[in-house]
Amino acid sequence: MRGKKVSVRGNLVRDMMQNVMETSLKQPIQTGELRKNPVEPAWVRPAGYEYEIIEIGHLRMEYLRPVGVVTGRVILQLHGGGYIGPMKNIYRRFAVRYSKVSYGGDVLTLDYRVAPENPYPAALEDAVAAYEWLVKEKGYCPENIVVAGDSAGGGLGLALGLYLKDQGMALPSGFITMSPWTDLTNSGESYVSNYETDPLFGNSTDNMLYNSSYIGESDPRDPYMSPLFGEYENFSPVLMQVGSYEVLLSDTLIVAEKLKKAGVKRRLSVYEGMFHVFQMALDLIPESREAWNEVEEFLRIIYHINVKPDGKVVRKIKTENKGLAADMIRLVIAAMKKGLDG
């Protein structure tokens, strides 16, 4: 477990999520109202980036690149939403963050087809098409591609890897999963043990995990739908992050164990007291900041990025104490920071 002590901000955000979910969101998510009528302000591309919407037939993708920077690196991002949720602004912000933590990498975010209109294997077909577009049309080398996804997108990323492996196609250099949904049979132990603690999916079966419209007429144990049931020999390295409060905890733990037994390099991080895709908090809570720092470290390893420290380390010089008032101010600031950061 990472960070056994949960931060004050982490607890507050988790409790806030639980209150919102219990009062307003569970039924609209299940019925698809939020997917059909997402209410969001227009997203404004940050300075220093080029942003392009790619549409090829039914395939829709969003391509983000830093201006004047060519690294050859690219992240293929697969968004979450239980295979029924839409592409949202948070994933555009994720794209910017992925570009920064990959030190100027490009990011392609796939807005794949979703259920109930498009059940399995529509999302997988779109993921394969997006990967092939990067390799064949844009000329990225597979060793310079990392597939990243959260929730359903994390499961979809692993399913994409299994499909590529089984088809004898070159795998990307790595995978990043945040709270992945890898088992559409919902059979893991944590679906029971964390039922009362998960602020997003707990205390109800009236949500996107149960009776999933993505399954359609297919077998939910199909590894291309539920990668928990896949075989991972000769798979690429994987970073797996999950919160200890999640009903989906088992989805990560079981796959991580299969990766270990298959001899695959993997890093498993369970963040104590954290909720589903807590990384959406970005810099708001310490746990999310730590998780994104871990993503950056993983990408540095995968891409063989050597980072040199800025400037020179100089010897610290002690200065005279300027008085009791200054000491008191420093103590108050330190206490406030300790209270906020847990």
C-alpha positions as CSV (number, residue, x, y, z in Angstrom):
1,M,0.0,0.0,0.0
2,R,1.3,3.5,-0.9
3,G,0.8,6.3,1.7
4,K,-1.0,4.4,4.5
5,K,-2.1,7.7,6.0
6,V,-4.8,9.3,3.8
7,S,-4.5,13.1,3.4
8,V,-7.1,15.5,4.7
9,R,-7.9,16.6,1.2
10,G,-8.2,13.1,-0.1
11,N,-10.7,12.2,2.6
12,L,-12.8,15.3,1.9
13,V,-12.9,14.7,-1.9
14,R,-13.8,11.1,-1.4
15,D,-16.6,12.0,1.0
16,M,-17.9,14.7,-1.4
17,M,-17.9,12.2,-4.2
18,Q,-20.0,9.7,-2.2
19,N,-22.6,12.4,-1.3
20,V,-23.0,13.5,-4.9
21,M,-23.3,10.0,-6.2
22,E,-25.9,9.0,-3.7
23,T,-28.1,12.0,-4.3
24,S,-28.0,12.5,-8.1
25,L,-25.8,10.6,-10.4
26,K,-26.3,6.8,-10.1
27,Q,-29.5,6.6,-12.1
28,P,-28.6,9.1,-14.8
29,I,-25.4,7.3,-15.4
30,Q,-27.2,3.9,-15.8
31,T,-29.9,5.2,-18.1
32,G,-27.4,7.0,-20.3
33,E,-28.8,10.5,-19.7
34,L,-25.3,11.9,-18.9
35,R,-23.8,10.4,-22.0
36,K,-26.5,11.8,-24.3
37,N,-26.5,15.2,-22.8
38,P,-23.1,16.0,-21.4
39,V,-23.0,19.6,-20.0
40,E,-19.5,21.0,-20.2
41,P,-17.9,24.3,-21.2
42,A,-16.0,24.5,-24.4
43,W,-12.4,23.2,-23.9
44,V,-9.7,25.8,-24.7
45,R,-6.4,24.4,-25.9
46,P,-3.5,25.6,-23.7
47,A,-0.8,27.7,-25.2
48,G,2.1,25.9,-26.7
49,Y,0.0,23.0,-28.1
50,E,-1.5,22.1,-31.5
51,Y,-4.9,20.3,-31.3
52,E,-6.6,18.5,-34.1
53,I,-9.8,16.4,-34.4
54,I,-9.3,13.4,-36.7
55,E,-12.4,11.8,-38.2
56,I,-12.1,8.8,-40.4
57,G,-15.5,7.2,-41.1
58,H,-16.9,6.4,-37.7
59,L,-13.5,6.7,-36.1
60,R,-13.1,9.9,-34.1
61,M,-9.8,10.9,-32.4
62,E,-8.3,14.0,-30.8
63,Y,-4.6,14.6,-31.5
64,L,-2.6,16.9,-29.2
65,R,1.0,17.9,-30.0
66,P,3.4,20.4,-28.4
67,V,4.3,23.2,-30.8
68,G,7.9,22.9,-32.2
69,V,8.7,19.7,-30.3
70,V,9.2,16.4,-32.1
71,T,10.2,13.5,-29.8
72,G,8.7,10.5,-31.7
73,R,6.9,9.5,-28.5
74,V,3.1,9.2,-28.3
75,I,0.5,8.2,-25.7
76,L,-2.6,6.5,-27.0
77,Q,-5.2,7.5,-24.4
78,L,-8.4,5.4,-23.9
79,H,-11.0,7.2,-21.8
80,G,-13.2,5.6,-19.1
81,G,-16.9,5.7,-18.7
82,G,-18.1,2.1,-18.4
83,Y,-18.2,1.8,-22.3
84,I,-21.2,4.1,-22.2
85,G,-19.6,7.4,-21.2
86,P,-18.6,10.1,-23.6
87,M,-15.3,11.8,-24.2
88,K,-15.0,14.6,-21.7
89,N,-12.9,17.6,-20.9
90,I,-11.1,15.8,-18.1
91,Y,-9.4,13.6,-20.7
92,R,-8.3,16.6,-22.6
93,R,-6.6,17.8,-19.4
94,F,-5.2,14.3,-19.0
95,A,-3.8,14.6,-22.5
96,V,-1.9,17.7,-21.6
97,R,-0.6,16.1,-18.5
98,Y,0.5,13.0,-20.4
99,S,2.3,15.2,-22.9
100,K,4.1,17.0,-20.0
101,V,5.1,13.9,-18.1
102,S,6.4,12.2,-21.3
103,Y,8.6,15.3,-21.8
104,G,7.0,16.6,-24.9
105,G,5.3,13.5,-26.2
106,D,2.2,13.6,-28.5
107,V,-1.1,12.3,-27.3
108,L,-3.9,10.7,-29.3
109,T,-7.2,10.4,-27.4
110,L,-9.7,8.0,-29.0
111,D,-13.3,8.8,-28.7
112,Y,-14.4,5.2,-29.3
113,R,-17.9,4.1,-30.1
114,V,-20.0,3.3,-27.0
115,A,-22.9,1.1,-25.9
116,P,-25.8,0.5,-26.0
117,E,-25.8,1.6,-29.7
118,N,-22.4,0.0,-30.2
119,P,-21.7,-3.0,-28.0
120,Y,-18.6,-5.2,-28.0
121,P,-16.4,-5.4,-30.0
122,A,-16.9,-1.8,-31.3
123,A,-14.6,-0.2,-28.7
124,L,-11.9,-2.8,-29.3
125,E,-12.2,-2.4,-33.1
126,D,-11.8,1.4,-32.7
127,A,-8.8,0.9,-30.4
128,V,-7.1,-1.4,-32.9
129,A,-7.8,1.1,-35.7
130,A,-6.3,4.0,-33.7
131,Y,-3.2,2.0,-32.9
132,E,-2.8,1.1,-36.6
133,W,-3.3,4.8,-37.6
134,L,-0.4,5.8,-35.3
135,V,1.9,3.1,-36.8
136,K,0.9,3.0,-40.4
137,E,-0.3,6.6,-41.1
138,K,1.7,8.7,-38.7
139,G,4.9,6.5,-38.7
140,Y,5.3,6.1,-34.9
141,C,7.4,3.1,-33.9
142,P,5.6,0.7,-31.6
143,E,8.5,1.0,-29.1
144,N,7.6,4.7,-28.9
145,I,3.9,4.2,-28.2
146,V,2.4,3.8,-24.7
147,V,-1.2,2.9,-24.2
148,A,-2.9,4.6,-21.2
149,G,-6.4,4.3,-19.9
150,D,-8.6,4.6,-16.8
151,S,-11.6,2.5,-15.7
152,A,-13.1,0.9,-18.8
153,G,-10.3,2.6,-20.8
154,G,-7.7,0.8,-18.7
155,G,-9.4,-2.5,-19.4
156,L,-9.7,-1.7,-23.1
157,G,-6.0,-0.9,-23.2
158,L,-5.1,-4.3,-21.8
159,A,-7.6,-6.0,-24.2
160,L,-5.9,-4.1,-27.1
161,G,-2.6,-5.5,-26.0
162,L,-3.9,-9.0,-25.8
163,Y,-5.4,-8.7,-29.3
164,L,-2.2,-7.3,-30.8
165,K,-0.2,-10.1,-29.2
166,D,-2.5,-12.8,-30.4
167,Q,-2.5,-11.4,-33.9
168,G,1.3,-11.4,-34.0
169,M,1.4,-7.6,-34.2
170,A,4.1,-5.4,-32.5
171,L,3.1,-4.4,-29.1
172,P,3.5,-0.9,-27.7
173,S,6.3,-0.3,-25.3
174,G,4.1,-0.1,-22.2
175,F,0.7,0.2,-20.7
176,I,-0.7,2.5,-17.9
177,T,-3.9,1.6,-16.2
178,M,-5.7,3.7,-13.6
179,S,-8.5,1.7,-11.7
180,P,-9.0,-0.5,-14.8
181,W,-12.3,-2.4,-15.2
182,T,-10.8,-5.8,-16.3
183,D,-13.7,-8.1,-15.3
184,L,-17.1,-7.5,-16.7
185,T,-18.4,-10.5,-14.8
186,N,-17.8,-8.4,-11.6
187,S,-16.5,-11.6,-9.8
188,G,-13.7,-10.2,-7.7
189,E,-13.6,-10.4,-3.9
190,S,-13.5,-6.6,-3.6
191,Y,-17.0,-6.3,-5.2
192,V,-18.2,-7.6,-1.8
193,S,-15.5,-6.4,0.6
194,N,-15.5,-2.8,-0.7
195,Y,-19.2,-2.6,-1.4
196,E,-19.8,-0.2,1.5
197,T,-16.6,1.8,1.2
198,D,-16.5,2.7,-2.5
199,P,-17.9,6.2,-2.9
200,L,-18.6,5.9,-6.6
201,F,-19.9,2.3,-7.1
202,G,-20.6,1.2,-3.6
203,N,-23.9,0.6,-1.8
204,S,-25.8,0.1,-5.1
205,T,-25.9,-2.2,-8.1
206,D,-27.7,0.5,-10.1
207,N,-24.7,1.6,-12.0
208,M,-22.7,0.9,-15.2
209,L,-20.8,-2.1,-13.7
210,Y,-23.9,-4.3,-13.5
211,N,-26.0,-5.4,-16.5
212,S,-23.5,-3.7,-18.8
213,S,-24.9,-2.9,-22.3
214,Y,-21.4,-3.2,-23.7
215,I,-21.6,-7.0,-23.3
216,G,-24.4,-7.4,-25.8
217,E,-24.8,-11.0,-26.9
218,S,-21.1,-11.9,-26.1
219,D,-19.5,-13.8,-23.4
220,P,-18.2,-11.4,-20.7
221,R,-15.3,-13.8,-20.0
222,D,-13.9,-13.1,-23.4
223,P,-10.4,-11.8,-22.7
224,Y,-10.8,-9.1,-25.3
225,M,-13.7,-7.8,-23.2
226,S,-12.5,-8.8,-19.8
227,P,-8.7,-8.9,-19.9
228,L,-8.6,-10.4,-16.4
229,F,-9.2,-13.8,-18.2
230,G,-6.3,-13.3,-20.7
231,E,-2.8,-14.8,-20.9
232,Y,0.1,-12.3,-20.5
233,E,3.2,-14.1,-21.6
234,N,5.5,-11.8,-23.6
235,F,3.4,-8.8,-22.7
236,S,4.8,-5.3,-22.5
237,P,5.6,-3.6,-19.1
238,V,2.5,-2.3,-17.2
239,L,2.0,0.3,-14.5
240,M,-1.2,-0.4,-12.5
241,Q,-2.7,2.1,-10.1
242,V,-5.8,1.6,-8.0
243,G,-7.4,2.9,-4.8
244,S,-7.8,0.6,-1.8
245,Y,-11.5,1.6,-1.4
246,E,-12.6,0.5,-4.9
247,V,-14.9,-2.3,-5.7
248,L,-12.7,-2.7,-8.7
249,L,-9.6,-3.4,-6.6
250,S,-9.6,-7.1,-7.4
251,D,-9.7,-6.2,-11.1
252,T,-6.2,-4.7,-10.7
253,L,-4.8,-7.2,-8.2
254,I,-5.7,-10.3,-10.2
255,V,-4.2,-9.0,-13.4
256,A,-1.1,-7.8,-11.6
257,E,-0.6,-11.3,-10.2
258,K,-1.1,-12.9,-13.7
259,L,1.5,-10.4,-15.1
260,K,3.9,-11.5,-12.3
261,K,3.4,-15.2,-13.0
262,A,4.0,-14.6,-16.7
263,G,7.3,-12.9,-16.0
264,V,6.1,-9.5,-17.2
265,K,7.6,-6.4,-15.8
266,R,4.9,-4.6,-13.9
267,R,4.5,-2.0,-11.2
268,L,1.5,-2.3,-8.9
269,S,0.5,0.7,-6.6
270,V,-2.5,0.5,-4.3
271,Y,-3.2,4.0,-2.9
272,E,-4.7,3.7,0.6
273,G,-8.1,5.2,1.1
274,M,-8.4,6.3,-2.5
275,F,-11.4,6.1,-4.7
276,H,-12.0,5.2,-8.4
277,V,-9.7,7.2,-10.7
278,F,-8.6,9.5,-8.0
279,Q,-6.0,10.8,-10.5
280,M,-8.7,13.0,-11.9
281,A,-8.0,15.3,-8.9
282,L,-4.7,16.1,-10.7
283,D,-2.8,18.5,-8.3
284,L,-5.7,18.9,-5.9
285,I,-4.8,16.1,-3.5
286,P,-1.4,14.6,-2.5
287,E,-2.3,11.1,-3.6
288,S,-3.1,12.2,-7.1
289,R,0.1,14.2,-7.4
290,E,2.1,11.2,-6.3
291,A,0.3,9.0,-8.8
292,W,1.1,11.4,-11.7
293,N,4.7,11.5,-10.5
294,E,4.7,7.7,-10.7
295,V,3.4,7.9,-14.2
296,E,6.2,10.3,-15.1
297,E,8.8,7.9,-13.6
298,F,7.3,5.0,-15.5
299,L,7.4,6.9,-18.8
300,R,11.0,8.0,-18.2
301,I,12.0,4.3,-17.8
302,I,10.0,3.1,-20.8
303,Y,11.2,5.9,-23.1
304,H,14.8,5.9,-21.7
305,I,14.6,9.6,-20.9
306,N,17.5,10.9,-18.9
307,V,16.7,14.0,-16.9
308,K,19.5,16.2,-15.8
309,P,19.0,18.4,-12.7
310,D,18.5,22.1,-13.4
311,G,21.4,24.3,-12.4
312,K,24.0,23.4,-9.8
313,V,23.5,22.1,-6.3
314,V,25.0,24.8,-4.0
315,R,25.9,24.7,-0.4
316,K,23.2,26.1,1.9
317,I,24.3,29.0,4.0
318,K,22.8,29.5,7.4
319,T,21.5,33.0,8.1
320,E,20.9,34.8,11.4
321,N,17.5,34.4,13.0
322,K,15.6,37.6,12.3
323,G,13.4,37.4,15.3
324,L,10.6,35.7,17.0
325,A,7.9,37.0,14.7
326,A,9.6,35.4,11.6
327,D,9.9,32.1,13.5
328,M,6.2,32.2,14.4
329,I,5.2,32.9,10.8
330,R,7.2,29.9,9.6
331,L,5.7,27.7,12.2
332,V,2.1,28.7,11.3
333,I,2.8,28.2,7.6
334,A,4.2,24.7,8.3
335,A,1.3,23.8,10.5
336,M,-1.2,24.9,7.8
337,K,0.6,22.9,5.1
338,K,0.7,19.8,7.4
339,G,-3.1,20.2,7.9
340,L,-3.9,20.5,4.3
341,D,-1.5,17.7,3.0
342,G,-2.3,15.2,5.7
